[in-house]
Amino acid sequence: MGVQDVVLALLVKEPSHGYDLRGRLAVALGPLGGTLNAGQVYVTLTRLERAGLVVLDREDVPVRGPRRKVYAATAAGQERVAAWMAEPAGPRADVTEFHLKLVAAAESGLADPLSLVAVRRQELMRSLGEVQHAALVQDTHTEAGLLLEGIGLRLQADLRWLEACERTWSARGPHGEGGGNG
């Protein structure tokens, strides 16, 4: 998944510190959030800062615990997120990665999740059409025919998942507002 792009998108919405960013990512990923290494967000922030995409905004001093560095996206960071939102997911896009792109779109306000779903649906429909056309000329009892069937079934499943995404994001309204967990 493009953790850098997601972290950057979260910072476009509002300045934040690593601990908060990690928590927001964990919520967006649900049970898969446990795979997110605690240090990964901090390493990502350091890389983004070196690249000029974020800057240290301030240091918060909580009542308990260590100081927390609060980062904010720069203009270059905002441009990078906007470019990421505009780029197509591609035929091999991972469901988790696309889900995070939807969350990032809603959080940053730089793209409408429903528009991203519509574009992704078009990509998948085009791919499914190509696979179905190829399957028509292939013997279904061959290895190639079996492979095409598997690809077609996966694309159909992804399209059904997009329908679920559309229902959920429609209920949330603009920029992800409303009930539910990312």
PyMOL commands that place a pseudoatom at each C-alpha (Angstrom):
pseudoatom trace, name=CA, resn=MET, resi=1, chain=A, elem=C, hetatm=0, pos=[0.000, 0.000, 0.000]
pseudoatom trace, name=CA, resn=GLY, resi=2, chain=A, elem=C, hetatm=0, pos=[1.158, 3.576, -0.592]
pseudoatom trace, name=CA, resn=VAL, resi=3, chain=A, elem=C, hetatm=0, pos=[1.570, 4.479, 3.086]
pseudoatom trace, name=CA, resn=GLN, resi=4, chain=A, elem=C, hetatm=0, pos=[3.399, 7.690, 2.153]
pseudoatom trace, name=CA, resn=ASP, resi=5, chain=A, elem=C, hetatm=0, pos=[0.511, 8.905, 0.025]
pseudoatom trace, name=CA, resn=VAL, resi=6, chain=A, elem=C, hetatm=0, pos=[-2.089, 8.023, 2.661]
pseudoatom trace, name=CA, resn=VAL, resi=7, chain=A, elem=C, hetatm=0, pos=[-0.140, 9.705, 5.483]
pseudoatom trace, name=CA, resn=LEU, resi=8, chain=A, elem=C, hetatm=0, pos=[0.332, 12.745, 3.272]
pseudoatom trace, name=CA, resn=ALA, resi=9, chain=A, elem=C, hetatm=0, pos=[-3.400, 12.855, 2.480]
pseudoatom trace, name=CA, resn=LEU, resi=10, chain=A, elem=C, hetatm=0, pos=[-4.251, 12.692, 6.180]
pseudoatom trace, name=CA, resn=LEU, resi=11, chain=A, elem=C, hetatm=0, pos=[-1.923, 15.654, 6.747]
pseudoatom trace, name=CA, resn=VAL, resi=12, chain=A, elem=C, hetatm=0, pos=[-3.612, 17.616, 3.960]
pseudoatom trace, name=CA, resn=LYS, resi=13, chain=A, elem=C, hetatm=0, pos=[-6.775, 17.575, 6.057]
pseudoatom trace, name=CA, resn=GLU, resi=14, chain=A, elem=C, hetatm=0, pos=[-5.033, 18.789, 9.201]
pseudoatom trace, name=CA, resn=PRO, resi=15, chain=A, elem=C, hetatm=0, pos=[-1.599, 18.838, 10.850]
pseudoatom trace, name=CA, resn=SER, resi=16, chain=A, elem=C, hetatm=0, pos=[-1.027, 15.791, 13.026]
pseudoatom trace, name=CA, resn=HIS, resi=17, chain=A, elem=C, hetatm=0, pos=[1.578, 13.743, 14.882]
pseudoatom trace, name=CA, resn=GLY, resi=18, chain=A, elem=C, hetatm=0, pos=[2.688, 10.185, 14.197]
pseudoatom trace, name=CA, resn=TYR, resi=19, chain=A, elem=C, hetatm=0, pos=[0.746, 8.557, 17.013]
pseudoatom trace, name=CA, resn=ASP, resi=20, chain=A, elem=C, hetatm=0, pos=[-2.528, 10.104, 15.820]
pseudoatom trace, name=CA, resn=LEU, resi=21, chain=A, elem=C, hetatm=0, pos=[-1.788, 9.210, 12.185]
pseudoatom trace, name=CA, resn=ARG, resi=22, chain=A, elem=C, hetatm=0, pos=[-1.107, 5.596, 13.106]
pseudoatom trace, name=CA, resn=GLY, resi=23, chain=A, elem=C, hetatm=0, pos=[-4.408, 5.435, 15.003]
pseudoatom trace, name=CA, resn=ARG, resi=24, chain=A, elem=C, hetatm=0, pos=[-6.351, 6.870, 12.070]
pseudoatom trace, name=CA, resn=LEU, resi=25, chain=A, elem=C, hetatm=0, pos=[-4.741, 4.393, 9.692]
pseudoatom trace, name=CA, resn=ALA, resi=26, chain=A, elem=C, hetatm=0, pos=[-5.515, 1.522, 12.073]
pseudoatom trace, name=CA, resn=VAL, resi=27, chain=A, elem=C, hetatm=0, pos=[-9.187, 2.563, 12.160]
pseudoatom trace, name=CA, resn=ALA, resi=28, chain=A, elem=C, hetatm=0, pos=[-9.302, 2.786, 8.350]
pseudoatom trace, name=CA, resn=LEU, resi=29, chain=A, elem=C, hetatm=0, pos=[-7.760, -0.685, 8.005]
pseudoatom trace, name=CA, resn=GLY, resi=30, chain=A, elem=C, hetatm=0, pos=[-9.781, -2.377, 10.748]
pseudoatom trace, name=CA, resn=PRO, resi=31, chain=A, elem=C, hetatm=0, pos=[-8.341, -5.815, 11.577]
pseudoatom trace, name=CA, resn=LEU, resi=32, chain=A, elem=C, hetatm=0, pos=[-5.661, -5.344, 8.910]
pseudoatom trace, name=CA, resn=GLY, resi=33, chain=A, elem=C, hetatm=0, pos=[-4.367, -2.336, 10.866]
pseudoatom trace, name=CA, resn=GLY, resi=34, chain=A, elem=C, hetatm=0, pos=[-2.441, -4.687, 13.123]
pseudoatom trace, name=CA, resn=THR, resi=35, chain=A, elem=C, hetatm=0, pos=[-0.010, -5.248, 10.264]
pseudoatom trace, name=CA, resn=LEU, resi=36, chain=A, elem=C, hetatm=0, pos=[1.016, -1.584, 10.361]
pseudoatom trace, name=CA, resn=ASN, resi=37, chain=A, elem=C, hetatm=0, pos=[4.386, -1.335, 12.091]
pseudoatom trace, name=CA, resn=ALA, resi=38, chain=A, elem=C, hetatm=0, pos=[4.454, 1.384, 14.766]
pseudoatom trace, name=CA, resn=GLY, resi=39, chain=A, elem=C, hetatm=0, pos=[7.727, 2.800, 13.453]
pseudoatom trace, name=CA, resn=GLN, resi=40, chain=A, elem=C, hetatm=0, pos=[6.533, 2.812, 9.850]
pseudoatom trace, name=CA, resn=VAL, resi=41, chain=A, elem=C, hetatm=0, pos=[4.553, 6.036, 10.259]
pseudoatom trace, name=CA, resn=TYR, resi=42, chain=A, elem=C, hetatm=0, pos=[7.508, 7.828, 11.869]
pseudoatom trace, name=CA, resn=VAL, resi=43, chain=A, elem=C, hetatm=0, pos=[9.903, 6.654, 9.157]
pseudoatom trace, name=CA, resn=THR, resi=44, chain=A, elem=C, hetatm=0, pos=[7.359, 7.791, 6.561]
pseudoatom trace, name=CA, resn=LEU, resi=45, chain=A, elem=C, hetatm=0, pos=[7.107, 11.240, 8.178]
pseudoatom trace, name=CA, resn=THR, resi=46, chain=A, elem=C, hetatm=0, pos=[10.899, 11.593, 8.119]
pseudoatom trace, name=CA, resn=ARG, resi=47, chain=A, elem=C, hetatm=0, pos=[11.018, 10.635, 4.421]
pseudoatom trace, name=CA, resn=LEU, resi=48, chain=A, elem=C, hetatm=0, pos=[8.199, 13.018, 3.572]
pseudoatom trace, name=CA, resn=GLU, resi=49, chain=A, elem=C, hetatm=0, pos=[9.957, 15.825, 5.449]
pseudoatom trace, name=CA, resn=ARG, resi=50, chain=A, elem=C, hetatm=0, pos=[13.242, 15.169, 3.604]
pseudoatom trace, name=CA, resn=ALA, resi=51, chain=A, elem=C, hetatm=0, pos=[11.338, 15.236, 0.310]
pseudoatom trace, name=CA, resn=GLY, resi=52, chain=A, elem=C, hetatm=0, pos=[9.835, 18.629, 1.185]
pseudoatom trace, name=CA, resn=LEU, resi=53, chain=A, elem=C, hetatm=0, pos=[6.289, 17.261, 1.234]
pseudoatom trace, name=CA, resn=VAL, resi=54, chain=A, elem=C, hetatm=0, pos=[5.686, 17.920, 4.951]
pseudoatom trace, name=CA, resn=VAL, resi=55, chain=A, elem=C, hetatm=0, pos=[7.144, 20.321, 7.498]
pseudoatom trace, name=CA, resn=LEU, resi=56, chain=A, elem=C, hetatm=0, pos=[7.367, 20.256, 11.264]
pseudoatom trace, name=CA, resn=ASP, resi=57, chain=A, elem=C, hetatm=0, pos=[4.476, 22.512, 12.279]
pseudoatom trace, name=CA, resn=ARG, resi=58, chain=A, elem=C, hetatm=0, pos=[5.019, 22.502, 16.048]
pseudoatom trace, name=CA, resn=GLU, resi=59, chain=A, elem=C, hetatm=0, pos=[5.772, 20.299, 19.038]
pseudoatom trace, name=CA, resn=ASP, resi=60, chain=A, elem=C, hetatm=0, pos=[2.946, 19.494, 21.421]
pseudoatom trace, name=CA, resn=VAL, resi=61, chain=A, elem=C, hetatm=0, pos=[3.797, 18.802, 25.051]
pseudoatom trace, name=CA, resn=PRO, resi=62, chain=A, elem=C, hetatm=0, pos=[1.151, 16.477, 26.476]
pseudoatom trace, name=CA, resn=VAL, resi=63, chain=A, elem=C, hetatm=0, pos=[0.427, 16.269, 30.195]
pseudoatom trace, name=CA, resn=ARG, resi=64, chain=A, elem=C, hetatm=0, pos=[1.996, 12.813, 30.182]
pseudoatom trace, name=CA, resn=GLY, resi=65, chain=A, elem=C, hetatm=0, pos=[4.384, 11.222, 27.777]
pseudoatom trace, name=CA, resn=PRO, resi=66, chain=A, elem=C, hetatm=0, pos=[6.939, 12.535, 25.322]
pseudoatom trace, name=CA, resn=ARG, resi=67, chain=A, elem=C, hetatm=0, pos=[6.719, 15.626, 23.145]
pseudoatom trace, name=CA, resn=ARG, resi=68, chain=A, elem=C, hetatm=0, pos=[4.876, 15.025, 19.907]
pseudoatom trace, name=CA, resn=LYS, resi=69, chain=A, elem=C, hetatm=0, pos=[6.065, 16.491, 16.638]
pseudoatom trace, name=CA, resn=VAL, resi=70, chain=A, elem=C, hetatm=0, pos=[3.117, 17.766, 14.646]
pseudoatom trace, name=CA, resn=TYR, resi=71, chain=A, elem=C, hetatm=0, pos=[3.585, 17.765, 10.875]
pseudoatom trace, name=CA, resn=ALA, resi=72, chain=A, elem=C, hetatm=0, pos=[1.694, 19.617, 8.154]
pseudoatom trace, name=CA, resn=ALA, resi=73, chain=A, elem=C, hetatm=0, pos=[1.594, 19.081, 4.397]
pseudoatom trace, name=CA, resn=THR, resi=74, chain=A, elem=C, hetatm=0, pos=[3.405, 21.606, 2.213]
pseudoatom trace, name=CA, resn=ALA, resi=75, chain=A, elem=C, hetatm=0, pos=[2.038, 22.919, -1.085]
pseudoatom trace, name=CA, resn=ALA, resi=76, chain=A, elem=C, hetatm=0, pos=[4.185, 20.290, -2.839]
pseudoatom trace, name=CA, resn=GLY, resi=77, chain=A, elem=C, hetatm=0, pos=[2.672, 17.634, -0.581]
pseudoatom trace, name=CA, resn=GLN, resi=78, chain=A, elem=C, hetatm=0, pos=[-0.838, 18.773, -1.437]
pseudoatom trace, name=CA, resn=GLU, resi=79, chain=A, elem=C, hetatm=0, pos=[0.013, 18.638, -5.150]
pseudoatom trace, name=CA, resn=ARG, resi=80, chain=A, elem=C, hetatm=0, pos=[1.376, 15.103, -4.773]
pseudoatom trace, name=CA, resn=VAL, resi=81, chain=A, elem=C, hetatm=0, pos=[-1.814, 13.913, -3.058]
pseudoatom trace, name=CA, resn=ALA, resi=82, chain=A, elem=C, hetatm=0, pos=[-3.957, 15.550, -5.749]
pseudoatom trace, name=CA, resn=ALA, resi=83, chain=A, elem=C, hetatm=0, pos=[-1.888, 13.791, -8.450]
pseudoatom trace, name=CA, resn=TRP, resi=84, chain=A, elem=C, hetatm=0, pos=[-2.228, 10.449, -6.602]
pseudoatom trace, name=CA, resn=MET, resi=85, chain=A, elem=C, hetatm=0, pos=[-5.995, 10.905, -6.394]
pseudoatom trace, name=CA, resn=ALA, resi=86, chain=A, elem=C, hetatm=0, pos=[-6.147, 11.564, -10.139]
pseudoatom trace, name=CA, resn=GLU, resi=87, chain=A, elem=C, hetatm=0, pos=[-4.075, 8.561, -11.209]
pseudoatom trace, name=CA, resn=PRO, resi=88, chain=A, elem=C, hetatm=0, pos=[-5.966, 5.385, -12.137]
pseudoatom trace, name=CA, resn=ALA, resi=89, chain=A, elem=C, hetatm=0, pos=[-5.708, 2.389, -9.833]
pseudoatom trace, name=CA, resn=GLY, resi=90, chain=A, elem=C, hetatm=0, pos=[-4.502, 0.079, -12.608]
pseudoatom trace, name=CA, resn=PRO, resi=91, chain=A, elem=C, hetatm=0, pos=[-5.518, -3.488, -13.406]
pseudoatom trace, name=CA, resn=ARG, resi=92, chain=A, elem=C, hetatm=0, pos=[-3.646, -5.082, -10.493]
pseudoatom trace, name=CA, resn=ALA, resi=93, chain=A, elem=C, hetatm=0, pos=[-4.710, -2.672, -7.779]
pseudoatom trace, name=CA, resn=ASP, resi=94, chain=A, elem=C, hetatm=0, pos=[-4.978, -4.200, -4.345]
pseudoatom trace, name=CA, resn=VAL, resi=95, chain=A, elem=C, hetatm=0, pos=[-8.336, -3.898, -2.524]
pseudoatom trace, name=CA, resn=THR, resi=96, chain=A, elem=C, hetatm=0, pos=[-6.638, -2.580, 0.635]
pseudoatom trace, name=CA, resn=GLU, resi=97, chain=A, elem=C, hetatm=0, pos=[-4.701, 0.019, -1.328]
pseudoatom trace, name=CA, resn=PHE, resi=98, chain=A, elem=C, hetatm=0, pos=[-7.843, 1.222, -3.115]
pseudoatom trace, name=CA, resn=HIS, resi=99, chain=A, elem=C, hetatm=0, pos=[-9.751, 1.315, 0.183]
pseudoatom trace, name=CA, resn=LEU, resi=100, chain=A, elem=C, hetatm=0, pos=[-7.040, 3.529, 1.670]
pseudoatom trace, name=CA, resn=LYS, resi=101, chain=A, elem=C, hetatm=0, pos=[-7.244, 5.761, -1.386]
pseudoatom trace, name=CA, resn=LEU, resi=102, chain=A, elem=C, hetatm=0, pos=[-10.979, 6.187, -0.707]
pseudoatom trace, name=CA, resn=VAL, resi=103, chain=A, elem=C, hetatm=0, pos=[-10.274, 7.023, 2.940]
pseudoatom trace, name=CA, resn=ALA, resi=104, chain=A, elem=C, hetatm=0, pos=[-7.509, 9.436, 1.921]
pseudoatom trace, name=CA, resn=ALA, resi=105, chain=A, elem=C, hetatm=0, pos=[-9.808, 11.104, -0.619]
pseudoatom trace, name=CA, resn=ALA, resi=106, chain=A, elem=C, hetatm=0, pos=[-12.482, 11.653, 2.010]
pseudoatom trace, name=CA, resn=GLU, resi=107, chain=A, elem=C, hetatm=0, pos=[-10.011, 12.811, 4.663]
pseudoatom trace, name=CA, resn=SER, resi=108, chain=A, elem=C, hetatm=0, pos=[-8.120, 15.235, 2.439]
pseudoatom trace, name=CA, resn=GLY, resi=109, chain=A, elem=C, hetatm=0, pos=[-11.159, 16.555, 0.587]
pseudoatom trace, name=CA, resn=LEU, resi=110, chain=A, elem=C, hetatm=0, pos=[-9.101, 16.470, -2.625]
pseudoatom trace, name=CA, resn=ALA, resi=111, chain=A, elem=C, hetatm=0, pos=[-11.289, 13.895, -4.355]
pseudoatom trace, name=CA, resn=ASP, resi=112, chain=A, elem=C, hetatm=0, pos=[-14.774, 12.457, -4.043]
pseudoatom trace, name=CA, resn=PRO, resi=113, chain=A, elem=C, hetatm=0, pos=[-14.665, 8.776, -3.041]
pseudoatom trace, name=CA, resn=LEU, resi=114, chain=A, elem=C, hetatm=0, pos=[-17.730, 8.093, -5.198]
pseudoatom trace, name=CA, resn=SER, resi=115, chain=A, elem=C, hetatm=0, pos=[-15.947, 9.519, -8.251]
pseudoatom trace, name=CA, resn=LEU, resi=116, chain=A, elem=C, hetatm=0, pos=[-12.967, 7.261, -7.550]
pseudoatom trace, name=CA, resn=VAL, resi=117, chain=A, elem=C, hetatm=0, pos=[-15.344, 4.279, -7.307]
pseudoatom trace, name=CA, resn=ALA, resi=118, chain=A, elem=C, hetatm=0, pos=[-16.933, 5.213, -10.650]
pseudoatom trace, name=CA, resn=VAL, resi=119, chain=A, elem=C, hetatm=0, pos=[-13.542, 5.465, -12.377]
pseudoatom trace, name=CA, resn=ARG, resi=120, chain=A, elem=C, hetatm=0, pos=[-12.424, 2.156, -10.859]
pseudoatom trace, name=CA, resn=ARG, resi=121, chain=A, elem=C, hetatm=0, pos=[-15.666, 0.506, -12.012]
pseudoatom trace, name=CA, resn=GLN, resi=122, chain=A, elem=C, hetatm=0, pos=[-14.976, 1.650, -15.586]
pseudoatom trace, name=CA, resn=GLU, resi=123, chain=A, elem=C, hetatm=0, pos=[-11.442, 0.227, -15.403]
pseudoatom trace, name=CA, resn=LEU, resi=124, chain=A, elem=C, hetatm=0, pos=[-12.709, -3.112, -14.112]
pseudoatom trace, name=CA, resn=MET, resi=125, chain=A, elem=C, hetatm=0, pos=[-15.548, -3.285, -16.663]
pseudoatom trace, name=CA, resn=ARG, resi=126, chain=A, elem=C, hetatm=0, pos=[-13.071, -2.664, -19.481]
pseudoatom trace, name=CA, resn=SER, resi=127, chain=A, elem=C, hetatm=0, pos=[-10.762, -5.394, -18.139]
pseudoatom trace, name=CA, resn=LEU, resi=128, chain=A, elem=C, hetatm=0, pos=[-13.669, -7.798, -17.670]
pseudoatom trace, name=CA, resn=GLY, resi=129, chain=A, elem=C, hetatm=0, pos=[-14.785, -7.184, -21.257]
pseudoatom trace, name=CA, resn=GLU, resi=130, chain=A, elem=C, hetatm=0, pos=[-11.286, -7.966, -22.517]
pseudoatom trace, name=CA, resn=VAL, resi=131, chain=A, elem=C, hetatm=0, pos=[-11.111, -11.170, -20.458]
pseudoatom trace, name=CA, resn=GLN, resi=132, chain=A, elem=C, hetatm=0, pos=[-14.553, -12.296, -21.570]
pseudoatom trace, name=CA, resn=HIS, resi=133, chain=A, elem=C, hetatm=0, pos=[-13.662, -11.647, -25.205]
pseudoatom trace, name=CA, resn=ALA, resi=134, chain=A, elem=C, hetatm=0, pos=[-10.444, -13.651, -24.836]
pseudoatom trace, name=CA, resn=ALA, resi=135, chain=A, elem=C, hetatm=0, pos=[-12.354, -16.461, -23.109]
pseudoatom trace, name=CA, resn=LEU, resi=136, chain=A, elem=C, hetatm=0, pos=[-14.729, -16.761, -26.054]
pseudoatom trace, name=CA, resn=VAL, resi=137, chain=A, elem=C, hetatm=0, pos=[-11.896, -17.866, -28.337]
pseudoatom trace, name=CA, resn=GLN, resi=138, chain=A, elem=C, hetatm=0, pos=[-10.326, -20.166, -25.743]
pseudoatom trace, name=CA, resn=ASP, resi=139, chain=A, elem=C, hetatm=0, pos=[-11.282, -23.762, -24.954]
pseudoatom trace, name=CA, resn=THR, resi=140, chain=A, elem=C, hetatm=0, pos=[-12.608, -23.698, -21.377]
pseudoatom trace, name=CA, resn=HIS, resi=141, chain=A, elem=C, hetatm=0, pos=[-10.892, -27.025, -20.639]
pseudoatom trace, name=CA, resn=THR, resi=142, chain=A, elem=C, hetatm=0, pos=[-7.380, -25.680, -21.207]
pseudoatom trace, name=CA, resn=GLU, resi=143, chain=A, elem=C, hetatm=0, pos=[-4.986, -24.100, -18.738]
pseudoatom trace, name=CA, resn=ALA, resi=144, chain=A, elem=C, hetatm=0, pos=[-5.418, -20.737, -20.482]
pseudoatom trace, name=CA, resn=GLY, resi=145, chain=A, elem=C, hetatm=0, pos=[-9.215, -21.085, -20.340]
pseudoatom trace, name=CA, resn=LEU, resi=146, chain=A, elem=C, hetatm=0, pos=[-9.044, -21.858, -16.628]
pseudoatom trace, name=CA, resn=LEU, resi=147, chain=A, elem=C, hetatm=0, pos=[-6.801, -18.858, -16.024]
pseudoatom trace, name=CA, resn=LEU, resi=148, chain=A, elem=C, hetatm=0, pos=[-9.180, -16.551, -17.907]
pseudoatom trace, name=CA, resn=GLU, resi=149, chain=A, elem=C, hetatm=0, pos=[-12.101, -17.885, -15.873]
pseudoatom trace, name=CA, resn=GLY, resi=150, chain=A, elem=C, hetatm=0, pos=[-10.236, -17.136, -12.638]
pseudoatom trace, name=CA, resn=ILE, resi=151, chain=A, elem=C, hetatm=0, pos=[-9.365, -13.618, -13.756]
pseudoatom trace, name=CA, resn=GLY, resi=152, chain=A, elem=C, hetatm=0, pos=[-12.981, -13.004, -14.787]
pseudoatom trace, name=CA, resn=LEU, resi=153, chain=A, elem=C, hetatm=0, pos=[-14.314, -14.231, -11.446]
pseudoatom trace, name=CA, resn=ARG, resi=154, chain=A, elem=C, hetatm=0, pos=[-11.889, -11.993, -9.543]
pseudoatom trace, name=CA, resn=LEU, resi=155, chain=A, elem=C, hetatm=0, pos=[-12.922, -8.971, -11.600]
pseudoatom trace, name=CA, resn=GLN, resi=156, chain=A, elem=C, hetatm=0, pos=[-16.598, -9.750, -10.939]
pseudoatom trace, name=CA, resn=ALA, resi=157, chain=A, elem=C, hetatm=0, pos=[-15.890, -9.992, -7.206]
pseudoatom trace, name=CA, resn=ASP, resi=158, chain=A, elem=C, hetatm=0, pos=[-14.063, -6.659, -7.296]
pseudoatom trace, name=CA, resn=LEU, resi=159, chain=A, elem=C, hetatm=0, pos=[-17.043, -5.093, -9.061]
pseudoatom trace, name=CA, resn=ARG, resi=160, chain=A, elem=C, hetatm=0, pos=[-19.392, -6.404, -6.340]
pseudoatom trace, name=CA, resn=TRP, resi=161, chain=A, elem=C, hetatm=0, pos=[-17.072, -4.949, -3.698]
pseudoatom trace, name=CA, resn=LEU, resi=162, chain=A, elem=C, hetatm=0, pos=[-17.212, -1.582, -5.489]
pseudoatom trace, name=CA, resn=GLU, resi=163, chain=A, elem=C, hetatm=0, pos=[-21.016, -1.726, -5.212]
pseudoatom trace, name=CA, resn=ALA, resi=164, chain=A, elem=C, hetatm=0, pos=[-20.593, -2.125, -1.436]
pseudoatom trace, name=CA, resn=CYS, resi=165, chain=A, elem=C, hetatm=0, pos=[-18.130, 0.779, -1.404]
pseudoatom trace, name=CA, resn=GLU, resi=166, chain=A, elem=C, hetatm=0, pos=[-20.602, 2.923, -3.300]
pseudoatom trace, name=CA, resn=ARG, resi=167, chain=A, elem=C, hetatm=0, pos=[-23.410, 2.130, -0.843]
pseudoatom trace, name=CA, resn=THR, resi=168, chain=A, elem=C, hetatm=0, pos=[-21.208, 2.909, 2.158]
pseudoatom trace, name=CA, resn=TRP, resi=169, chain=A, elem=C, hetatm=0, pos=[-19.666, 6.111, 0.800]
pseudoatom trace, name=CA, resn=SER, resi=170, chain=A, elem=C, hetatm=0, pos=[-23.056, 7.335, -0.475]
pseudoatom trace, name=CA, resn=ALA, resi=171, chain=A, elem=C, hetatm=0, pos=[-24.442, 7.002, 3.053]
pseudoatom trace, name=CA, resn=ARG, resi=172, chain=A, elem=C, hetatm=0, pos=[-21.549, 9.058, 4.412]
pseudoatom trace, name=CA, resn=GLY, resi=173, chain=A, elem=C, hetatm=0, pos=[-22.070, 12.077, 2.232]
pseudoatom trace, name=CA, resn=PRO, resi=174, chain=A, elem=C, hetatm=0, pos=[-19.371, 14.425, 0.994]
pseudoatom trace, name=CA, resn=HIS, resi=175, chain=A, elem=C, hetatm=0, pos=[-15.854, 13.809, 2.252]
pseudoatom trace, name=CA, resn=GLY, resi=176, chain=A, elem=C, hetatm=0, pos=[-16.775, 10.717, 4.286]
pseudoatom trace, name=CA, resn=GLU, resi=177, chain=A, elem=C, hetatm=0, pos=[-18.993, 12.451, 6.821]
pseudoatom trace, name=CA, resn=GLY, resi=178, chain=A, elem=C, hetatm=0, pos=[-21.516, 10.259, 8.568]
pseudoatom trace, name=CA, resn=GLY, resi=179, chain=A, elem=C, hetatm=0, pos=[-21.557, 6.917, 10.342]
pseudoatom trace, name=CA, resn=GLY, resi=180, chain=A, elem=C, hetatm=0, pos=[-19.176, 4.018, 10.011]
pseudoatom trace, name=CA, resn=ASN, resi=181, chain=A, elem=C, hetatm=0, pos=[-15.486, 3.266, 10.381]
pseudoatom trace, name=CA, resn=GLY, resi=182, chain=A, elem=C, hetatm=0, pos=[-13.438, 4.365, 7.312]
for i in range(1, 182): cmd.bond("trace and resi %d" % i, "trace and resi %d" % (i + 1))
show_as sticks, trace
zoom trace
